[in-house]
Amino acid sequence: MLEIFWRFLILGLTSFGGPAAHIGYFRQTFVEKLHWLDSEHYHRLIALSQFLPGPGSSQIGFAIGLQRGGLAGGITAFIAFTLPSFFLLYALAIGLQTSEVLKLDGLIHGLKLLALVVILDAIWSMWRSFCHQTLTRIIASTTAIVLLLIPSFFIQVALLLLMSLVGVVFLRQSPPQQTQTDDEKFSLSGKLWLALTLLLFALSLFDWQHAALELFAEFYQAGSLVFGGGHVVLPLLQQTLGERLSTDSFLTAYAAAQAVPGPMFTLSAYLGADSLPSSPLSGALIATLAIFLPGFLLVLALHDHWQNLAQKPRFAGAVIAINASVVGFLIATLIQPVAPSALMHWPDIIAALLGIYLLIFRRLSVFWLILLFSAYGVLGGLI
């Protein structure tokens, strides 16, 4: 357990660059260097994370810890990998809450511009990956239009269900060559973990009057529906927490999550602390646990059986449609509220266009973009 902890802690301190980079770091460490698993097994874990909702790279890390040390190993890997970014974002939330001397409006404005640029980059890359066909483009566009007209968390859930049915009917994939690597039937433990996942989601839909329970329910809902990467968590949380938190809080957390190592889902630490100002540490811990939990429960339920499930044509079609639909989530969020909140004056438009050019076409590191937009915001605030 100690080895699992410090190996993942080092990665949590140094893994900048988002989920795609994390997958590369994990491969270098656990496949090539330590030989904790072979390349074929690792590729199966990557494929599993692509099929399930939740934080992809953290699910892979959890699965590696699970294989190495059982359930305790998976939990240890999660804690170690998440700890550095959790404390950094929690500290930022506390600093912004308690700071009365520093004028941070300019800095926050610069970070909101960065969030706009990063979301545009996510939309661009996800559109190219998930919207190859005419139908998937229609799915993405329809999802965006409906959410702009009727912004609601329940509309988001309904759209995911509806589009998955469209995928089942119209996007069925030819099954790949069958393999015998997984059990044909679900084990009892797999069924129990899956039942627990669904039970907690059903309970999260109730109107809880206790602040901590309501916070857990809201972040659990978001973590259960995040298909397509960490970027999609922003529109989901914005719908569920929008009445209690300002757009500034969402975009500051989102931009800050780009700047720290480790999983992007730890923006929940910032938002949780902001949601419970009377007990910010409790809020950060509850929100972080809740948003990661459904993805990990699904790994426990399906990691022995996922390949047989993925070979089912209807299931594969549903996944394609869901991925296209979440592109629409991001488009709707970009149009409202991200762009109106970030683009306040005409120089902001020029700065955003420059950021888009540097990130999408020049592939400048997000670290340098953070410095550039922070400086732009601070200087603009002073002027």
C-alpha positions as CSV (number, residue, x, y, z in Angstrom):
1,M,0.0,0.0,0.0
2,L,2.8,2.3,0.8
3,E,4.4,1.8,-2.6
4,I,1.0,2.3,-4.4
5,F,0.6,5.5,-2.4
6,W,3.9,7.2,-3.1
7,R,4.0,6.1,-6.8
8,F,0.6,7.7,-7.4
9,L,1.5,10.7,-5.2
10,I,4.5,11.5,-7.4
11,L,2.2,11.3,-10.4
12,G,-0.3,13.5,-8.7
13,L,2.4,16.1,-8.2
14,T,3.9,16.0,-11.7
15,S,1.1,14.9,-14.1
16,F,0.2,18.1,-15.9
17,G,-1.6,18.2,-19.2
18,G,-5.0,16.6,-18.7
19,P,-6.3,13.0,-19.1
20,A,-4.5,12.2,-22.4
21,A,-1.1,13.1,-20.8
22,H,-2.0,11.2,-17.6
23,I,-2.6,8.0,-19.7
24,G,1.0,8.5,-21.1
25,Y,2.4,9.0,-17.6
26,F,0.7,5.9,-16.3
27,R,1.9,3.8,-19.2
28,Q,5.5,4.9,-18.6
29,T,5.4,4.2,-14.9
30,F,3.3,1.1,-14.5
31,V,3.7,-0.7,-17.8
32,E,7.2,0.2,-19.0
33,K,9.1,0.9,-15.8
34,L,7.4,-1.1,-13.0
35,H,5.7,-3.9,-15.1
36,W,2.7,-3.9,-12.8
37,L,0.6,-4.9,-15.8
38,D,1.3,-5.7,-19.5
39,S,0.5,-3.5,-22.5
40,E,-2.5,-5.5,-23.5
41,H,-4.1,-5.2,-20.1
42,Y,-3.4,-1.5,-20.0
43,H,-5.1,-1.0,-23.4
44,R,-8.1,-2.8,-22.0
45,L,-8.3,-0.4,-19.1
46,I,-8.1,2.6,-21.4
47,A,-10.9,1.2,-23.5
48,L,-13.0,0.6,-20.3
49,S,-12.5,4.3,-19.3
50,Q,-13.7,5.4,-22.7
51,F,-17.0,3.5,-22.4
52,L,-17.9,4.5,-18.8
53,P,-19.0,7.9,-17.5
54,G,-16.6,9.5,-15.0
55,P,-13.0,10.8,-14.9
56,G,-11.1,8.6,-17.5
57,S,-7.5,8.8,-16.3
58,S,-8.6,8.5,-12.6
59,Q,-10.6,5.4,-13.4
60,I,-7.5,3.9,-15.0
61,G,-5.4,4.8,-12.0
62,F,-8.1,3.3,-9.7
63,A,-8.2,0.1,-11.8
64,I,-4.4,-0.2,-11.6
65,G,-4.4,0.2,-7.8
66,L,-7.3,-2.3,-7.7
67,Q,-5.3,-4.9,-9.5
68,R,-2.2,-4.3,-7.5
69,G,-3.8,-4.2,-4.0
70,G,-7.5,-5.0,-4.2
71,L,-10.1,-2.4,-3.2
72,A,-7.8,-0.8,-0.6
73,G,-5.2,-0.4,-3.4
74,G,-7.7,1.3,-5.7
75,I,-8.7,3.7,-2.9
76,T,-5.1,4.4,-2.0
77,A,-4.2,5.1,-5.7
78,F,-7.2,7.5,-5.9
79,I,-6.3,9.4,-2.7
80,A,-2.6,9.8,-3.6
81,F,-3.2,10.9,-7.2
82,T,-5.9,13.4,-6.2
83,L,-4.4,14.8,-3.1
84,P,-2.1,17.5,-4.6
85,S,-4.7,19.1,-6.9
86,F,-7.3,18.8,-4.2
87,F,-5.3,20.9,-1.7
88,L,-4.2,23.4,-4.4
89,L,-7.8,24.1,-5.5
90,Y,-9.1,24.1,-1.9
91,A,-6.4,26.6,-1.0
92,L,-7.4,28.8,-3.9
93,A,-11.0,28.8,-2.9
94,I,-10.2,29.7,0.7
95,G,-7.8,32.4,-0.5
96,L,-10.4,34.0,-2.7
97,Q,-13.0,33.8,0.1
98,T,-10.8,35.4,2.8
99,S,-8.8,37.9,0.7
100,E,-9.9,41.5,1.4
101,V,-6.8,43.3,0.4
102,L,-6.0,42.0,-3.1
103,K,-8.1,43.1,-6.0
104,L,-8.7,39.9,-7.8
105,D,-11.4,40.9,-10.3
106,G,-8.8,41.3,-13.1
107,L,-7.2,38.0,-12.4
108,I,-10.6,36.2,-12.4
109,H,-11.5,37.9,-15.7
110,G,-8.3,36.7,-17.3
111,L,-9.1,33.1,-16.0
112,K,-12.6,33.3,-17.5
113,L,-11.1,34.2,-20.9
114,L,-8.8,31.2,-20.5
115,A,-11.8,29.0,-19.7
116,L,-13.5,30.1,-22.9
117,V,-10.4,29.3,-25.0
118,V,-10.0,25.8,-23.4
119,I,-13.7,25.0,-23.9
120,L,-13.4,26.0,-27.5
121,D,-10.4,23.7,-27.9
122,A,-12.3,20.8,-26.2
123,I,-15.3,21.4,-28.6
124,W,-13.0,21.4,-31.6
125,S,-11.2,18.2,-30.7
126,M,-14.3,16.3,-29.5
127,W,-16.3,17.4,-32.6
128,R,-13.5,15.8,-34.8
129,S,-13.5,12.7,-32.7
130,F,-17.2,12.1,-32.0
131,C,-19.1,13.8,-34.9
132,H,-17.9,12.1,-38.0
133,Q,-21.3,11.2,-39.4
134,T,-24.3,13.4,-40.4
135,L,-26.4,11.9,-37.6
136,T,-23.9,12.5,-34.9
137,R,-23.6,16.1,-36.0
138,I,-27.4,16.4,-35.9
139,I,-27.3,14.9,-32.4
140,A,-24.7,17.5,-31.2
141,S,-26.5,20.4,-32.8
142,T,-29.9,19.4,-31.5
143,T,-28.6,18.9,-28.0
144,A,-27.1,22.4,-28.0
145,I,-30.2,24.1,-29.3
146,V,-32.5,22.3,-26.8
147,L,-30.3,23.2,-23.8
148,L,-30.1,26.8,-24.9
149,L,-33.9,27.0,-25.1
150,I,-34.6,25.0,-22.0
151,P,-31.6,25.0,-19.6
152,S,-32.2,22.3,-17.0
153,F,-30.4,19.4,-15.4
154,F,-33.3,17.1,-16.1
155,I,-33.4,18.2,-19.7
156,Q,-29.7,17.1,-19.9
157,V,-30.6,13.7,-18.4
158,A,-33.5,13.3,-20.8
159,L,-31.4,14.3,-23.8
160,L,-28.7,11.7,-22.8
161,L,-31.4,9.0,-22.6
162,L,-33.1,10.0,-25.8
163,M,-29.9,10.3,-27.8
164,S,-28.7,6.9,-26.5
165,L,-31.9,5.4,-27.9
166,V,-31.2,7.1,-31.2
167,G,-27.8,5.5,-31.1
168,V,-29.2,2.1,-30.3
169,V,-31.5,2.2,-33.3
170,F,-29.5,4.1,-35.9
171,L,-25.8,3.8,-34.9
172,R,-25.4,0.1,-34.2
173,Q,-21.9,-1.1,-34.8
174,S,-20.8,-4.4,-36.3
175,P,-19.4,-6.4,-33.4
176,P,-15.6,-7.0,-33.4
177,Q,-14.2,-10.5,-33.3
178,Q,-15.3,-12.2,-30.1
179,T,-12.7,-12.8,-27.4
180,Q,-12.8,-15.0,-24.3
181,T,-11.0,-12.6,-22.0
182,D,-13.9,-11.9,-19.8
183,D,-16.6,-13.8,-18.0
184,E,-19.8,-14.2,-20.0
185,K,-22.0,-13.5,-17.0
186,F,-21.8,-10.8,-14.4
187,S,-20.5,-12.0,-11.0
188,L,-22.5,-11.4,-7.9
189,S,-20.1,-8.7,-6.7
190,G,-20.4,-6.9,-10.1
191,K,-24.2,-6.9,-9.8
192,L,-24.0,-5.5,-6.3
193,W,-21.6,-2.7,-7.2
194,L,-23.8,-1.8,-10.2
195,A,-27.0,-1.9,-8.0
196,L,-25.3,0.4,-5.5
197,T,-24.3,2.9,-8.3
198,L,-27.9,3.0,-9.5
199,L,-29.4,3.2,-6.0
200,L,-27.2,6.2,-5.1
201,F,-28.1,7.9,-8.4
202,A,-31.8,7.4,-7.7
203,L,-31.4,8.8,-4.2
204,S,-29.5,11.8,-5.6
205,L,-32.7,12.8,-7.4
206,F,-34.6,13.4,-4.2
207,D,-34.9,16.9,-2.8
208,W,-32.6,16.7,0.3
209,Q,-33.1,19.5,2.8
210,H,-29.7,19.0,4.5
211,A,-27.0,21.1,2.9
212,A,-24.3,18.4,2.9
213,L,-26.6,15.7,1.5
214,E,-27.8,18.1,-1.2
215,L,-24.2,18.9,-2.1
216,F,-23.3,15.2,-2.3
217,A,-26.4,14.5,-4.5
218,E,-25.6,17.3,-6.9
219,F,-22.0,16.2,-7.5
220,Y,-22.9,12.6,-7.6
221,Q,-25.4,13.3,-10.4
222,A,-22.7,15.2,-12.3
223,G,-20.1,12.5,-11.9
224,S,-22.7,9.9,-13.1
225,L,-23.3,11.7,-16.4
226,V,-19.9,12.9,-17.5
227,F,-19.2,11.2,-20.8
228,G,-16.5,12.5,-23.1
229,G,-13.9,13.8,-20.6
230,G,-13.6,16.3,-17.7
231,H,-14.6,19.3,-19.8
232,V,-18.2,18.1,-19.8
233,V,-18.4,18.3,-16.0
234,L,-18.7,22.1,-16.3
235,P,-22.1,22.3,-18.0
236,L,-23.5,19.5,-15.8
237,L,-22.4,21.3,-12.6
238,Q,-23.4,24.7,-13.9
239,Q,-27.0,23.4,-14.3
240,T,-27.2,21.7,-10.9
241,L,-25.4,24.4,-8.8
242,G,-26.2,27.5,-10.9
243,E,-28.6,28.9,-8.4
244,R,-26.2,28.9,-5.6
245,L,-22.8,29.7,-7.3
246,S,-21.9,32.5,-9.6
247,T,-20.6,32.0,-13.1
248,D,-17.4,33.5,-11.9
249,S,-16.9,30.7,-9.4
250,F,-17.5,28.0,-12.1
251,L,-15.1,29.6,-14.6
252,T,-12.4,30.4,-12.0
253,A,-12.5,26.7,-10.8
254,Y,-12.5,25.4,-14.4
255,A,-9.5,27.6,-15.4
256,A,-7.6,26.8,-12.2
257,A,-8.1,23.1,-12.7
258,Q,-6.1,23.5,-16.0
259,A,-3.2,24.9,-14.0
260,V,-2.7,22.2,-11.5
261,P,-1.4,18.6,-11.9
262,G,-3.7,15.6,-11.4
263,P,-7.3,15.0,-12.4
264,M,-9.5,17.9,-13.7
265,F,-12.4,16.7,-11.5
266,T,-10.8,18.2,-8.5
267,L,-12.3,21.5,-9.5
268,S,-15.0,20.0,-7.2
269,A,-12.8,20.9,-4.3
270,Y,-13.0,24.6,-5.2
271,L,-16.8,24.4,-5.9
272,G,-17.5,22.4,-2.8
273,A,-15.7,24.8,-0.6
274,D,-17.5,27.7,-2.2
275,S,-20.9,25.9,-1.8
276,L,-20.4,25.5,2.0
277,P,-18.7,28.7,3.1
278,S,-19.5,27.9,6.8
279,S,-17.5,24.6,6.5
280,P,-15.4,24.8,3.4
281,L,-13.2,21.7,4.1
282,S,-16.3,19.5,4.5
283,G,-17.8,21.0,1.4
284,A,-14.6,20.3,-0.6
285,L,-14.3,16.7,0.7
286,I,-18.0,15.9,0.1
287,A,-18.0,17.3,-3.4
288,T,-14.8,15.6,-4.4
289,L,-15.8,12.2,-3.1
290,A,-19.3,12.5,-4.7
291,I,-18.1,13.4,-8.2
292,F,-15.5,10.6,-8.4
293,L,-17.6,7.9,-6.7
294,P,-19.9,6.8,-9.5
295,G,-17.1,6.3,-12.0
296,F,-15.2,4.1,-9.5
297,L,-18.3,2.1,-8.6
298,L,-18.8,1.4,-12.3
299,V,-15.2,0.2,-12.7
300,L,-15.7,-2.2,-9.8
301,A,-18.9,-3.4,-11.4
302,L,-17.7,-3.8,-15.0
303,H,-13.9,-4.2,-15.1
304,D,-14.2,-8.0,-15.4
305,H,-17.1,-7.8,-18.0
306,W,-16.7,-4.7,-20.0
307,Q,-15.3,-6.3,-23.2
308,N,-18.4,-8.5,-23.7
309,L,-20.6,-5.5,-23.2
310,A,-18.5,-3.4,-25.6
311,Q,-19.0,-6.0,-28.3
312,K,-22.7,-5.6,-28.3
313,P,-23.7,-3.5,-31.4
314,R,-26.5,-1.6,-29.7
315,F,-24.4,-0.7,-26.7
316,A,-21.6,0.6,-29.0
317,G,-24.2,2.7,-30.9
318,A,-25.5,4.2,-27.7
319,V,-22.0,5.2,-26.6
320,I,-21.4,6.9,-30.0
321,A,-24.6,8.9,-29.6
322,I,-23.9,9.9,-26.0
323,N,-20.4,11.2,-27.0
324,A,-22.0,13.3,-29.7
325,S,-24.6,14.6,-27.3
326,V,-22.0,15.8,-24.8
327,V,-20.4,17.9,-27.5
328,G,-23.7,19.7,-27.7
329,F,-23.5,20.2,-23.9
330,L,-20.2,22.1,-24.3
331,I,-21.5,24.2,-27.2
332,A,-24.5,25.3,-25.2
333,T,-22.3,26.1,-22.2
334,L,-19.9,28.1,-24.4
335,I,-22.8,30.2,-25.8
336,Q,-24.4,30.7,-22.4
337,P,-23.0,31.5,-19.8
338,V,-19.2,31.3,-20.7
339,A,-18.9,33.7,-23.7
340,P,-21.2,36.5,-22.3
341,S,-19.3,36.4,-18.9
342,A,-15.8,36.4,-20.4
343,L,-16.1,38.8,-23.4
344,M,-16.8,42.1,-21.8
345,H,-15.0,44.5,-24.1
346,W,-13.5,44.3,-27.7
347,P,-9.9,43.8,-26.4
348,D,-11.3,40.6,-24.8
349,I,-12.3,39.3,-28.2
350,I,-8.8,39.9,-29.6
351,A,-7.2,38.2,-26.6
352,A,-9.5,35.2,-27.0
353,L,-8.8,34.9,-30.7
354,L,-5.1,35.0,-29.9
355,G,-5.5,32.4,-27.2
356,I,-7.4,30.1,-29.6
357,Y,-4.7,30.5,-32.2
358,L,-1.9,29.7,-29.7
359,L,-3.7,26.7,-28.2
360,I,-5.4,25.1,-31.2
361,F,-3.0,25.9,-34.0
362,R,0.4,26.4,-32.2
363,R,-0.4,23.9,-29.4
364,L,1.1,26.2,-26.7
365,S,1.2,24.7,-23.3
366,V,-1.8,25.6,-21.1
367,F,0.7,26.7,-18.4
368,W,1.9,29.5,-20.6
369,L,-1.6,30.5,-21.5
370,I,-2.5,30.7,-17.8
371,L,0.4,33.2,-17.3
372,L,-0.6,35.2,-20.4
373,F,-4.3,35.5,-19.5
374,S,-3.6,36.1,-15.8
375,A,-1.3,39.0,-16.8
376,Y,-3.8,40.3,-19.3
377,G,-6.6,40.3,-16.6
378,V,-4.4,41.9,-13.9
379,L,-3.2,44.6,-16.3
380,G,-6.7,45.3,-17.5
381,G,-7.9,45.6,-14.0
382,L,-5.2,48.1,-13.1
383,I,-6.0,50.2,-16.2
